[in-house]
Amino acid sequence: MFRYLLFVLAFMCLVSACEEAVVPKPKAMLRLDYSAGENMDYKAENFSFSYNSLAKITRSKGGYQLQYPSMKGTLFLNYKAIDGNLDILLSDAQKFAYEHVVKADAIYEQPFVNEDNDVYGMFYEVKGDAASQAQFYVTDSTRHFLTGSLYFYSKPNYDSIYPAAAYMQRDIRVLMESLRWK
């Protein structure tokens, strides 16, 4: 009987020792790594800027497009000459940025000033499930006005597109900082 009891006790110790403790998984975000790319220069008729080599630039009737195929997103650029209509252009750019307020959780304004190159503007970072994750405009206040809007080729889901949106927002800032008027 003692042997039988020892055998049962040893068996139970072995069985209970093989069990793994249940540990809840920590919360995490999807990690998508995009290569840094190189800054390249683009010269348009009225301005020039630096852009990421991962983007492909195309020109259309309405302006320029910086397409990021790996991120399935496009930055649309529109240039307009100022002809006494700066107030209207500024108002339109600001209204366009705030059209996304219905779906956005927040819109952060970040003024941009580069006095050395006569470039002034505003960058709008849009948080939430809005159609556009970033908007901006830059101007010299006398002759040139450039707007930009970032869109992805998918239904807006902020959690899913956040890594690509953050990457492309950095590229927009580089574009704004490197912009030169002709």
Buried (B, 14 or more C-beta within 10 A) or exposed (E): EEEEEEEEEEEEEEEEEEEEEEEEEEEEEEEBEBEEBEBEEBEBEBBBBBBBEBBEBEEEEEBBBBBBEEBEBBBBBBBBEBEEEBEEBBEBBBEBBBEBEEBBEEBEEEEBEBEEEBBBBBBBBBBBBBBBBBBBBBBBEEBBBBBBBBBBEEEBEBEBBBBBBBBBBEBBBBBBEBBBBE
